[in-house]
Amino acid sequence: MKAKDLDKKFDDDEDILEYLELARARRVDQEQRRLNVDFPIWMIHSLDKEAKRLGIPRQSLIKMVIAKHIEEARA
């Protein structure tokens, strides 16, 4: 199938999933690397308390806070 035909199907709200190789799909800049960070105990307790309040894991809270800070710094 040519790209313009696929684009037309997509633009016409047709299902195009059968034409995609999802097993090989990748998100750009979404690969993960492990990073070790040391926090003081009081900060870990505060993070855990807030994570519990939000009902999310500590790691997710840390990612959210850092992402928000980066977005605000860009603005």
JOJO-V737337 format. One record per run of one state. SS is the DSSP state (hx for helix, st for strand, lp for the rest). FROM is the first residue (numbers start at 1). LEN is the number of residues. Records with the same first field share a line. If there is no record, write none. Layout:
# JOJO-V737337
SS: FROM-LEN + FROM-LEN
This chain:
# JOJO-V737337
lp: 1-2 + 12-5 + 20-2 + 25-16 + 55-3 + 75-1
hx: 3-9 + 17-3 + 22-3 + 41-14 + 58-17
